[in-house]
Amino acid sequence: MSDNGQEAVLYVMTHGLESPERCATPFFLAASAAAMDVDAGIYFTMNGPQLLKQGNPEKIGPKGEQGQKLRYFIDQAVDCGVKLYICQPSLDLNDLKYEDLIEGVEMIGGAAFNDMAMEASAVISF
């Protein structure tokens, strides 16, 4: 993640459409970390890639009419410099292809994830 000695935090998102109440928090926290000059990234694995399928961020939101859709939190995080990483096997698990995803997502393998996790100041899982 960070090559320059900067503090880094890696969020791991394992939940997807089955848990909409859990979806916005990693983006919100990562945006907050980035605003604090911390190198922040979110790694999507297991059901997490469902959140990045084109069209889904515009649908996922709180119950009722109040509150922001997931797209708002994704855009906020990316605008702050948060990097979005996805696990290739998890795409297969969710019947997704890389082309199905929103823009700005980087596909990485297990070794790259492990390197990032070992270099991060903190790893937080959702």
N, C-alpha and C positions, 0 to 999 in steps of 0.2 A: 504494500500500500504506500507507505511513506518512505522515500529513499533519503530524505533530508533530515532525519532525526526528529521530525515533527510528531507530536502525539497523534495516535491513530486509533479509531474505534471501528470495529466491524460488527454489523448487525446481521443476524442470520434469520431469515424469514422462512418458516416451514409451513405456515398456515395459508390457506387460500380462500376460495369462495364459501367454504363451509363455516368460516368464522369471520364474518364481515366486521365484527366489533374489534378484532385484533389487527385489522389491515393498516390503518393510518398511523399507528403509533411508531413503528420503525422509521417511517418517512419523517415524521415530526421530530423524533429524537435525533435522527441523522442530520436534518437541516439545522437543528439547534447546535449540534456539535460542530458542523461546518461553519456556522456563524461565529463560533468561538475559536476559529482558526485551527480546528482539529480535522485531520484527514479522515473523512467518513465514507464508508461504503456499506451497501446492503447486498447480501448474497441470498439468492432465492433458490431454495431446494425443496424437495418433497412436493407439497402442494403449492408452495409459494409462487411458482411460475404462472399460475392461473391469474394472479393479480396483474401481470404484465401483458396479458393477451389483449391485442387491440380491441377496443370497445368496452372491455371490462372496467377499467378505471372510471369511466363515465357512469357506470351503473351502480357501483359499490358505494354505499354510504350508510349513514345512521338511519335507524327506523324513523318513519315519519318524514316530515318536510324540512325539519330544521337540521342545520349542519352542512358541512362541505362534503362533496363526493371525493373519492380517493384521488381522482385526477388532480385536484387542487394540491394535495399533499405531495404527490409525485412531482409536479411542476415546481413546487416550492423547494423541495429537496434538491432537484437537479439544478435549479437556478442558483442554489447556494454552493454547488460544486460536489454534491454527493454522487458517487459512482454506483451504478447498478450492475451487478454481476449475476449471471445465471448458470446453473448446473446443467450440462448437456443431458445426462441420464434422466434428470427430472423433467426435461422437455418431453422425452419419450414416455415417461410415466403418465404425463398429462395429455398425451396425443397432440402435442404442439410441435411446431417447427419454428426455427429462429425467425423466419419471415412473418410469423403470426404475431410477433411481439411489437410493443411500442418502440419508438426510436430511442437510441441512446443506451441500449443494454449490451453489455459485453459478456460473451460466453467464455467461461473458464473451466478448467478441469480440476480434479481433486488435488493434484500437486500444487497448483497455483493457489487454491483456497487454503490449503494447509500452510503454505508460505505466508500468505496474508495474515492468517490467524496467529501464527507464531510471531510475526512482526508487530501485530497490533498491541496497543496498550491495554485494550479491553475487547472482549468478544461477548456480545449479548444476543441471546436467542429468543425469538418469538414464535 
